[in-house]
Amino acid sequence: MKAFITTGDRDHRTPIAIISILMPMLIVAGFLHDSYMERPEPEMTFIPSWSADRSDAEIIAQQKVDEAARVARVKERQRQFQTVERQLGM
């Protein structure tokens, strides 16, 4: 460092040295500033979707309806993929 400062023409070296020191400092300061930001708390929303006094028979019946709807969605999605497959000649 001493040789750099004492030798030769310092008119162009000094600003370059200052910039080369400041740039990494700015980058590190930016990362430090970014790491101290507070994260938002997750929001929890409770939505009552059924009554608490349902019987086991009602629960099982609803599960069967839900499963039938899921199977129908899966079959429809498979049909759509098969149509695309036929169109592309796969």
Biopython code that builds the backbone (N, CA, C, O; Angstrom):
import numpy as np
from Bio.PDB.StructureBuilder import StructureBuilder

atoms = [
    (1, "MET", "N", (0.820, -1.182, 0.000)),
    (1, "MET", "CA", (0.000, 0.000, 0.000)),
    (1, "MET", "C", (0.877, 1.263, 0.000)),
    (1, "MET", "O", (0.586, 2.245, -0.682)),
    (2, "LYS", "N", (1.957, 1.200, 0.788)),
    (2, "LYS", "CA", (2.855, 2.356, 0.856)),
    (2, "LYS", "C", (3.502, 2.607, -0.496)),
    (2, "LYS", "O", (3.623, 3.754, -0.926)),
    (3, "ALA", "N", (3.923, 1.528, -1.175)),
    (3, "ALA", "CA", (4.533, 1.676, -2.493)),
    (3, "ALA", "C", (3.523, 2.229, -3.492)),
    (3, "ALA", "O", (3.882, 3.031, -4.354)),
    (4, "PHE", "N", (2.312, 1.824, -3.388)),
    (4, "PHE", "CA", (1.267, 2.317, -4.285)),
    (4, "PHE", "C", (1.062, 3.817, -4.111)),
    (4, "PHE", "O", (0.904, 4.549, -5.088)),
    (5, "ILE", "N", (1.066, 4.266, -2.862)),
    (5, "ILE", "CA", (0.806, 5.678, -2.583)),
    (5, "ILE", "C", (2.004, 6.551, -2.950)),
    (5, "ILE", "O", (1.820, 7.653, -3.466)),
    (6, "THR", "N", (3.218, 6.084, -2.696)),
    (6, "THR", "CA", (4.399, 6.941, -2.863)),
    (6, "THR", "C", (4.943, 6.957, -4.277)),
    (6, "THR", "O", (5.657, 7.898, -4.622)),
    (7, "THR", "N", (4.655, 5.990, -5.107)),
    (7, "THR", "CA", (5.261, 5.941, -6.435)),
    (7, "THR", "C", (4.365, 6.540, -7.495)),
    (7, "THR", "O", (3.140, 6.438, -7.428)),
    (8, "GLY", "N", (4.989, 7.160, -8.466)),
    (8, "GLY", "CA", (4.333, 7.577, -9.692)),
    (8, "GLY", "C", (3.265, 8.636, -9.552)),
    (8, "GLY", "O", (3.139, 9.307, -8.528)),
    (9, "ASP", "N", (2.504, 8.760, -10.615)),
    (9, "ASP", "CA", (1.439, 9.751, -10.716)),
    (9, "ASP", "C", (0.215, 9.272, -9.956)),
    (9, "ASP", "O", (-0.323, 8.207, -10.258)),
    (10, "ARG", "N", (-0.232, 10.047, -8.969)),
    (10, "ARG", "CA", (-1.364, 9.641, -8.141)),
    (10, "ARG", "C", (-2.677, 10.253, -8.608)),
    (10, "ARG", "O", (-3.711, 10.010, -7.985)),
    (11, "ASP", "N", (-2.674, 11.017, -9.652)),
    (11, "ASP", "CA", (-3.893, 11.690, -10.090)),
    (11, "ASP", "C", (-4.988, 10.711, -10.502)),
    (11, "ASP", "O", (-6.160, 10.940, -10.205)),
    (12, "HIS", "N", (-4.632, 9.648, -11.166)),
    (12, "HIS", "CA", (-5.647, 8.686, -11.613)),
    (12, "HIS", "C", (-5.749, 7.477, -10.696)),
    (12, "HIS", "O", (-6.760, 6.775, -10.723)),
    (13, "ARG", "N", (-4.739, 7.218, -9.893)),
    (13, "ARG", "CA", (-4.757, 6.044, -9.034)),
    (13, "ARG", "C", (-5.652, 6.223, -7.805)),
    (13, "ARG", "O", (-6.322, 5.280, -7.382)),
    (14, "THR", "N", (-5.665, 7.394, -7.248)),
    (14, "THR", "CA", (-6.420, 7.621, -6.018)),
    (14, "THR", "C", (-7.922, 7.423, -6.209)),
    (14, "THR", "O", (-8.537, 6.701, -5.423)),
    (15, "PRO", "N", (-8.539, 8.038, -7.225)),
    (15, "PRO", "CA", (-9.976, 7.793, -7.391)),
    (15, "PRO", "C", (-10.302, 6.319, -7.670)),
    (15, "PRO", "O", (-11.319, 5.811, -7.199)),
    (16, "ILE", "N", (-9.460, 5.649, -8.417)),
    (16, "ILE", "CA", (-9.681, 4.229, -8.697)),
    (16, "ILE", "C", (-9.554, 3.417, -7.419)),
    (16, "ILE", "O", (-10.339, 2.496, -7.198)),
    (17, "ALA", "N", (-8.586, 3.737, -6.576)),
    (17, "ALA", "CA", (-8.410, 3.023, -5.308)),
    (17, "ALA", "C", (-9.611, 3.248, -4.394)),
    (17, "ALA", "O", (-10.074, 2.322, -3.729)),
    (18, "ILE", "N", (-10.111, 4.481, -4.365)),
    (18, "ILE", "CA", (-11.269, 4.769, -3.523)),
    (18, "ILE", "C", (-12.488, 3.999, -4.017)),
    (18, "ILE", "O", (-13.223, 3.414, -3.221)),
    (19, "ILE", "N", (-12.698, 4.001, -5.322)),
    (19, "ILE", "CA", (-13.845, 3.282, -5.895)),
    (19, "ILE", "C", (-13.719, 1.784, -5.646)),
    (19, "ILE", "O", (-14.706, 1.125, -5.319)),
    (20, "SER", "N", (-12.506, 1.242, -5.798)),
    (20, "SER", "CA", (-12.325, -0.195, -5.607)),
    (20, "SER", "C", (-12.503, -0.612, -4.150)),
    (20, "SER", "O", (-12.782, -1.780, -3.880)),
    (21, "ILE", "N", (-12.352, 0.291, -3.231)),
    (21, "ILE", "CA", (-12.608, -0.008, -1.823)),
    (21, "ILE", "C", (-14.093, 0.183, -1.492)),
    (21, "ILE", "O", (-14.664, -0.597, -0.730)),
    (22, "LEU", "N", (-14.706, 1.205, -2.056)),
    (22, "LEU", "CA", (-16.093, 1.504, -1.744)),
    (22, "LEU", "C", (-17.081, 0.496, -2.336)),
    (22, "LEU", "O", (-18.085, 0.180, -1.698)),
    (23, "MET", "N", (-16.820, -0.007, -3.523)),
    (23, "MET", "CA", (-17.768, -0.917, -4.173)),
    (23, "MET", "C", (-18.023, -2.182, -3.343)),
    (23, "MET", "O", (-19.186, -2.498, -3.095)),
    (24, "PRO", "N", (-17.009, -2.913, -2.905)),
    (24, "PRO", "CA", (-17.305, -4.078, -2.058)),
    (24, "PRO", "C", (-17.973, -3.701, -0.741)),
    (24, "PRO", "O", (-18.805, -4.449, -0.228)),
    (25, "MET", "N", (-17.609, -2.534, -0.191)),
    (25, "MET", "CA", (-18.246, -2.104, 1.042)),
    (25, "MET", "C", (-19.735, -1.836, 0.820)),
    (25, "MET", "O", (-20.555, -2.177, 1.672)),
    (26, "LEU", "N", (-20.091, -1.233, -0.306)),
    (26, "LEU", "CA", (-21.495, -0.985, -0.615)),
    (26, "LEU", "C", (-22.259, -2.297, -0.813)),
    (26, "LEU", "O", (-23.399, -2.424, -0.365)),
    (27, "ILE", "N", (-21.651, -3.246, -1.464)),
    (27, "ILE", "CA", (-22.311, -4.534, -1.698)),
    (27, "ILE", "C", (-22.554, -5.249, -0.367)),
    (27, "ILE", "O", (-23.649, -5.756, -0.123)),
    (28, "VAL", "N", (-21.543, -5.288, 0.482)),
    (28, "VAL", "CA", (-21.691, -5.931, 1.794)),
    (28, "VAL", "C", (-22.733, -5.189, 2.628)),
    (28, "VAL", "O", (-23.546, -5.823, 3.301)),
    (29, "ALA", "N", (-22.719, -3.855, 2.592)),
    (29, "ALA", "CA", (-23.697, -3.076, 3.351)),
    (29, "ALA", "C", (-25.111, -3.359, 2.836)),
    (29, "ALA", "O", (-26.055, -3.437, 3.623)),
    (30, "GLY", "N", (-25.256, -3.512, 1.523)),
    (30, "GLY", "CA", (-26.566, -3.838, 0.965)),
    (30, "GLY", "C", (-27.065, -5.183, 1.444)),
    (30, "GLY", "O", (-28.235, -5.322, 1.799)),
    (31, "PHE", "N", (-26.187, -6.181, 1.459)),
    (31, "PHE", "CA", (-26.591, -7.500, 1.960)),
    (31, "PHE", "C", (-26.948, -7.450, 3.448)),
    (31, "PHE", "O", (-27.915, -8.078, 3.879)),
    (32, "LEU", "N", (-26.173, -6.709, 4.221)),
    (32, "LEU", "CA", (-26.469, -6.592, 5.648)),
    (32, "LEU", "C", (-27.807, -5.898, 5.877)),
    (32, "LEU", "O", (-28.603, -6.324, 6.713)),
    (33, "HIS", "N", (-28.044, -4.832, 5.131)),
    (33, "HIS", "CA", (-29.322, -4.117, 5.258)),
    (33, "HIS", "C", (-30.487, -5.022, 4.878)),
    (33, "HIS", "O", (-31.530, -5.003, 5.532)),
    (34, "ASP", "N", (-30.315, -5.806, 3.837)),
    (34, "ASP", "CA", (-31.364, -6.699, 3.372)),
    (34, "ASP", "C", (-31.646, -7.816, 4.377)),
    (34, "ASP", "O", (-32.781, -8.279, 4.489)),
    (35, "SER", "N", (-30.625, -8.245, 5.100)),
    (35, "SER", "CA", (-30.820, -9.352, 6.028)),
    (35, "SER", "C", (-31.533, -8.929, 7.313)),
    (35, "SER", "O", (-32.064, -9.781, 8.026)),
    (36, "TYR", "N", (-31.557, -7.644, 7.619)),
    (36, "TYR", "CA", (-32.202, -7.181, 8.846)),
    (36, "TYR", "C", (-33.654, -6.763, 8.656)),
    (36, "TYR", "O", (-34.274, -6.252, 9.589)),
    (37, "MET", "N", (-34.199, -6.970, 7.478)),
    (37, "MET", "CA", (-35.598, -6.592, 7.249)),
    (37, "MET", "C", (-36.515, -7.551, 8.000)),
    (37, "MET", "O", (-36.271, -8.756, 8.053)),
    (38, "GLU", "N", (-37.572, -6.993, 8.577)),
    (38, "GLU", "CA", (-38.521, -7.828, 9.307)),
    (38, "GLU", "C", (-39.422, -8.560, 8.325)),
    (38, "GLU", "O", (-39.895, -7.984, 7.345)),
    (39, "ARG", "N", (-39.646, -9.803, 8.594)),
    (39, "ARG", "CA", (-40.516, -10.600, 7.740)),
    (39, "ARG", "C", (-41.948, -10.491, 8.248)),
    (39, "ARG", "O", (-42.181, -10.471, 9.457)),
    (40, "PRO", "N", (-42.898, -10.422, 7.335)),
    (40, "PRO", "CA", (-44.292, -10.337, 7.795)),
    (40, "PRO", "C", (-44.737, -11.648, 8.426)),
    (40, "PRO", "O", (-44.344, -12.734, 8.000)),
    (41, "GLU", "N", (-45.555, -11.516, 9.439)),
    (41, "GLU", "CA", (-46.100, -12.695, 10.103)),
    (41, "GLU", "C", (-47.129, -13.357, 9.187)),
    (41, "GLU", "O", (-47.893, -12.653, 8.526)),
    (42, "PRO", "N", (-47.168, -14.677, 9.130)),
    (42, "PRO", "CA", (-48.174, -15.332, 8.296)),
    (42, "PRO", "C", (-49.573, -15.117, 8.871)),
    (42, "PRO", "O", (-49.783, -15.147, 10.084)),
    (43, "GLU", "N", (-50.509, -14.902, 7.967)),
    (43, "GLU", "CA", (-51.881, -14.703, 8.405)),
    (43, "GLU", "C", (-52.618, -16.036, 8.388)),
    (43, "GLU", "O", (-52.554, -16.788, 7.416)),
    (44, "MET", "N", (-53.299, -16.303, 9.456)),
    (44, "MET", "CA", (-54.076, -17.535, 9.534)),
    (44, "MET", "C", (-55.550, -17.179, 9.485)),
    (44, "MET", "O", (-56.027, -16.351, 10.260)),
    (45, "THR", "N", (-56.255, -17.805, 8.578)),
    (45, "THR", "CA", (-57.681, -17.564, 8.435)),
    (45, "THR", "C", (-58.405, -18.868, 8.693)),
    (45, "THR", "O", (-58.181, -19.862, 8.003)),
    (46, "PHE", "N", (-59.257, -18.861, 9.671)),
    (46, "PHE", "CA", (-60.034, -20.044, 9.996)),
    (46, "PHE", "C", (-61.424, -19.889, 9.405)),
    (46, "PHE", "O", (-62.147, -18.942, 9.713)),
    (47, "ILE", "N", (-61.778, -20.824, 8.561)),
    (47, "ILE", "CA", (-63.076, -20.781, 7.907)),
    (47, "ILE", "C", (-63.867, -22.005, 8.353)),
    (47, "ILE", "O", (-63.469, -23.132, 8.062)),
    (48, "PRO", "N", (-64.957, -21.805, 9.040)),
    (48, "PRO", "CA", (-65.762, -22.968, 9.442)),
    (48, "PRO", "C", (-66.466, -23.544, 8.218)),
    (48, "PRO", "O", (-67.268, -22.862, 7.580)),
    (49, "SER", "N", (-66.167, -24.785, 7.894)),
    (49, "SER", "CA", (-66.756, -25.373, 6.699)),
    (49, "SER", "C", (-67.789, -26.445, 7.034)),
    (49, "SER", "O", (-68.456, -26.949, 6.130)),
    (50, "TRP", "N", (-67.937, -26.800, 8.285)),
    (50, "TRP", "CA", (-68.957, -27.768, 8.668)),
    (50, "TRP", "C", (-69.313, -27.549, 10.140)),
    (50, "TRP", "O", (-68.572, -26.925, 10.900)),
    (51, "SER", "N", (-70.421, -28.064, 10.491)),
    (51, "SER", "CA", (-70.827, -27.918, 11.886)),
    (51, "SER", "C", (-70.074, -28.917, 12.756)),
    (51, "SER", "O", (-69.689, -29.990, 12.291)),
    (52, "ALA", "N", (-69.871, -28.567, 13.989)),
    (52, "ALA", "CA", (-69.088, -29.407, 14.891)),
    (52, "ALA", "C", (-69.872, -30.628, 15.368)),
    (52, "ALA", "O", (-69.281, -31.565, 15.906)),
    (53, "ASP", "N", (-71.166, -30.633, 15.182)),
    (53, "ASP", "CA", (-71.966, -31.748, 15.697)),
    (53, "ASP", "C", (-72.383, -32.724, 14.585)),
    (53, "ASP", "O", (-73.449, -33.335, 14.667)),
    (54, "ARG", "N", (-71.552, -32.871, 13.553)),
    (54, "ARG", "CA", (-71.874, -33.819, 12.486)),
    (54, "ARG", "C", (-71.720, -35.250, 12.991)),
    (54, "ARG", "O", (-70.892, -35.537, 13.856)),
    (55, "SER", "N", (-72.520, -36.120, 12.444)),
    (55, "SER", "CA", (-72.411, -37.526, 12.822)),
    (55, "SER", "C", (-71.371, -38.202, 11.926)),
    (55, "SER", "O", (-70.991, -37.659, 10.889)),
    (56, "ASP", "N", (-70.921, -39.372, 12.327)),
    (56, "ASP", "CA", (-69.949, -40.116, 11.529)),
    (56, "ASP", "C", (-70.518, -40.479, 10.162)),
    (56, "ASP", "O", (-69.783, -40.489, 9.174)),
    (57, "ALA", "N", (-71.788, -40.770, 10.090)),
    (57, "ALA", "CA", (-72.415, -41.113, 8.811)),
    (57, "ALA", "C", (-72.379, -39.931, 7.853)),
    (57, "ALA", "O", (-72.147, -40.109, 6.657)),
    (58, "GLU", "N", (-72.608, -38.727, 8.368)),
    (58, "GLU", "CA", (-72.543, -37.540, 7.516)),
    (58, "GLU", "C", (-71.123, -37.297, 7.018)),
    (58, "GLU", "O", (-70.921, -36.905, 5.869)),
    (59, "ILE", "N", (-70.153, -37.527, 7.873)),
    (59, "ILE", "CA", (-68.755, -37.344, 7.487)),
    (59, "ILE", "C", (-68.380, -38.332, 6.392)),
    (59, "ILE", "O", (-67.757, -37.949, 5.402)),
    (60, "ILE", "N", (-68.749, -39.588, 6.556)),
    (60, "ILE", "CA", (-68.432, -40.618, 5.567)),
    (60, "ILE", "C", (-69.131, -40.319, 4.246)),
    (60, "ILE", "O", (-68.533, -40.486, 3.183)),
    (61, "ALA", "N", (-70.380, -39.883, 4.296)),
    (61, "ALA", "CA", (-71.109, -39.549, 3.074)),
    (61, "ALA", "C", (-70.427, -38.400, 2.336)),
    (61, "ALA", "O", (-70.309, -38.435, 1.111)),
    (62, "GLN", "N", (-69.979, -37.387, 3.066)),
    (62, "GLN", "CA", (-69.293, -36.252, 2.434)),
    (62, "GLN", "C", (-67.954, -36.679, 1.842)),
    (62, "GLN", "O", (-67.561, -36.198, 0.779)),
    (63, "GLN", "N", (-67.256, -37.580, 2.527)),
    (63, "GLN", "CA", (-65.988, -38.073, 1.999)),
    (63, "GLN", "C", (-66.199, -38.835, 0.695)),
    (63, "GLN", "O", (-65.380, -38.729, -0.218)),
    (64, "LYS", "N", (-67.279, -39.599, 0.592)),
    (64, "LYS", "CA", (-67.578, -40.323, -0.638)),
    (64, "LYS", "C", (-67.883, -39.354, -1.782)),
    (64, "LYS", "O", (-67.447, -39.565, -2.913)),
    (65, "VAL", "N", (-68.632, -38.293, -1.481)),
    (65, "VAL", "CA", (-68.936, -37.283, -2.503)),
    (65, "VAL", "C", (-67.651, -36.598, -2.961)),
    (65, "VAL", "O", (-67.435, -36.407, -4.158)),
    (66, "ASP", "N", (-66.800, -36.231, -2.005)),
    (66, "ASP", "CA", (-65.536, -35.567, -2.336)),
    (66, "ASP", "C", (-64.629, -36.482, -3.153)),
    (66, "ASP", "O", (-63.988, -36.029, -4.102)),
    (67, "GLU", "N", (-64.569, -37.756, -2.797)),
    (67, "GLU", "CA", (-63.733, -38.717, -3.533)),
    (67, "GLU", "C", (-64.256, -38.896, -4.953)),
    (67, "GLU", "O", (-63.464, -38.975, -5.892)),
    (68, "ALA", "N", (-65.566, -38.961, -5.127)),
    (68, "ALA", "CA", (-66.141, -39.100, -6.470)),
    (68, "ALA", "C", (-65.809, -37.874, -7.318)),
    (68, "ALA", "O", (-65.505, -38.010, -8.503)),
    (69, "ALA", "N", (-65.861, -36.689, -6.730)),
    (69, "ALA", "CA", (-65.514, -35.470, -7.464)),
    (69, "ALA", "C", (-64.038, -35.468, -7.831)),
    (69, "ALA", "O", (-63.676, -35.056, -8.933)),
    (70, "ARG", "N", (-63.182, -35.924, -6.921)),
    (70, "ARG", "CA", (-61.744, -35.978, -7.209)),
    (70, "ARG", "C", (-61.448, -36.939, -8.338)),
    (70, "ARG", "O", (-60.664, -36.628, -9.235)),
    (71, "VAL", "N", (-62.074, -38.115, -8.301)),
    (71, "VAL", "CA", (-61.867, -39.113, -9.351)),
    (71, "VAL", "C", (-62.354, -38.565, -10.690)),
    (71, "VAL", "O", (-61.714, -38.797, -11.716)),
    (72, "ALA", "N", (-63.464, -37.849, -10.700)),
    (72, "ALA", "CA", (-63.979, -37.262, -11.942)),
    (72, "ALA", "C", (-63.003, -36.226, -12.497)),
    (72, "ALA", "O", (-62.795, -36.156, -13.709)),
    (73, "ARG", "N", (-62.404, -35.422, -11.618)),
    (73, "ARG", "CA", (-61.416, -34.432, -12.073)),
    (73, "ARG", "C", (-60.193, -35.118, -12.665)),
    (73, "ARG", "O", (-59.674, -34.687, -13.694)),
    (74, "VAL", "N", (-59.730, -36.183, -12.021)),
    (74, "VAL", "CA", (-58.557, -36.910, -12.514)),
    (74, "VAL", "C", (-58.852, -37.529, -13.874)),
    (74, "VAL", "O", (-58.022, -37.449, -14.780)),
    (75, "LYS", "N", (-60.008, -38.138, -14.030)),
    (75, "LYS", "CA", (-60.374, -38.762, -15.309)),
    (75, "LYS", "C", (-60.497, -37.716, -16.418)),
    (75, "LYS", "O", (-60.076, -37.957, -17.549)),
    (76, "GLU", "N", (-61.072, -36.563, -16.097)),
    (76, "GLU", "CA", (-61.189, -35.489, -17.096)),
    (76, "GLU", "C", (-59.813, -34.990, -17.509)),
    (76, "GLU", "O", (-59.565, -34.746, -18.690)),
    (77, "ARG", "N", (-58.920, -34.838, -16.542)),
    (77, "ARG", "CA", (-57.556, -34.387, -16.851)),
    (77, "ARG", "C", (-56.837, -35.423, -17.716)),
    (77, "ARG", "O", (-56.118, -35.051, -18.643)),
    (78, "GLN", "N", (-57.016, -36.712, -17.431)),
    (78, "GLN", "CA", (-56.419, -37.762, -18.248)),
    (78, "GLN", "C", (-56.968, -37.718, -19.665)),
    (78, "GLN", "O", (-56.226, -37.894, -20.631)),
    (79, "ARG", "N", (-58.285, -37.482, -19.788)),
    (79, "ARG", "CA", (-58.888, -37.407, -21.110)),
    (79, "ARG", "C", (-58.299, -36.231, -21.894)),
    (79, "ARG", "O", (-58.033, -36.353, -23.090)),
    (80, "GLN", "N", (-58.098, -35.106, -21.228)),
    (80, "GLN", "CA", (-57.510, -33.947, -21.902)),
    (80, "GLN", "C", (-56.091, -34.245, -22.381)),
    (80, "GLN", "O", (-55.720, -33.876, -23.495)),
    (81, "PHE", "N", (-55.304, -34.907, -21.548)),
    (81, "PHE", "CA", (-53.939, -35.257, -21.943)),
    (81, "PHE", "C", (-53.945, -36.253, -23.100)),
    (81, "PHE", "O", (-53.108, -36.158, -23.998)),
    (82, "GLN", "N", (-54.873, -37.204, -23.091)),
    (82, "GLN", "CA", (-54.950, -38.177, -24.183)),
    (82, "GLN", "C", (-55.331, -37.486, -25.489)),
    (82, "GLN", "O", (-54.839, -37.860, -26.554)),
    (83, "THR", "N", (-56.196, -36.487, -25.418)),
    (83, "THR", "CA", (-56.567, -35.735, -26.616)),
    (83, "THR", "C", (-55.351, -35.001, -27.179)),
    (83, "THR", "O", (-55.112, -35.029, -28.386)),
    (84, "VAL", "N", (-54.593, -34.352, -26.315)),
    (84, "VAL", "CA", (-53.385, -33.659, -26.757)),
    (84, "VAL", "C", (-52.373, -34.649, -27.315)),
    (84, "VAL", "O", (-51.708, -34.365, -28.311)),
    (85, "GLU", "N", (-52.254, -35.810, -26.679)),
    (85, "GLU", "CA", (-51.331, -36.839, -27.128)),
    (85, "GLU", "C", (-51.691, -37.294, -28.537)),
    (85, "GLU", "O", (-50.814, -37.442, -29.388)),
    (86, "ARG", "N", (-52.976, -37.515, -28.783)),
    (86, "ARG", "CA", (-53.421, -37.930, -30.122)),
    (86, "ARG", "C", (-53.173, -36.832, -31.141)),
    (86, "ARG", "O", (-52.794, -37.121, -32.276)),
    (87, "GLN", "N", (-53.378, -35.582, -30.761)),
    (87, "GLN", "CA", (-53.171, -34.464, -31.685)),
    (87, "GLN", "C", (-51.689, -34.320, -32.053)),
    (87, "GLN", "O", (-51.365, -33.957, -33.184)),
    (88, "LEU", "N", (-50.808, -34.598, -31.121)),
    (88, "LEU", "CA", (-49.378, -34.481, -31.377)),
    (88, "LEU", "C", (-48.784, -35.746, -31.998)),
    (88, "LEU", "O", (-47.618, -35.756, -32.391)),
    (89, "GLY", "N", (-49.582, -36.809, -32.087)),
    (89, "GLY", "CA", (-49.135, -38.057, -32.704)),
    (89, "GLY", "C", (-48.139, -38.817, -31.852)),
    (89, "GLY", "O", (-47.204, -39.423, -32.376)),
    (90, "MET", "N", (-48.327, -38.790, -30.578)),
    (90, "MET", "CA", (-47.398, -39.507, -29.695)),
    (90, "MET", "C", (-47.802, -40.928, -29.502)),
    (90, "MET", "O", (-47.128, -41.670, -28.788)),
]
sb = StructureBuilder()
sb.init_structure("model")
sb.init_model(0)
sb.init_chain("A")
sb.init_seg("    ")
for serial, (resi, resn, name, xyz) in enumerate(atoms, 1):
    if name == "N":
        sb.init_residue(resn, " ", resi, " ")
    sb.init_atom(name, np.array(xyz, "f"), 0.0, 1.0, " ", f" {name:<3s}", serial, name[0])
structure = sb.get_structure()
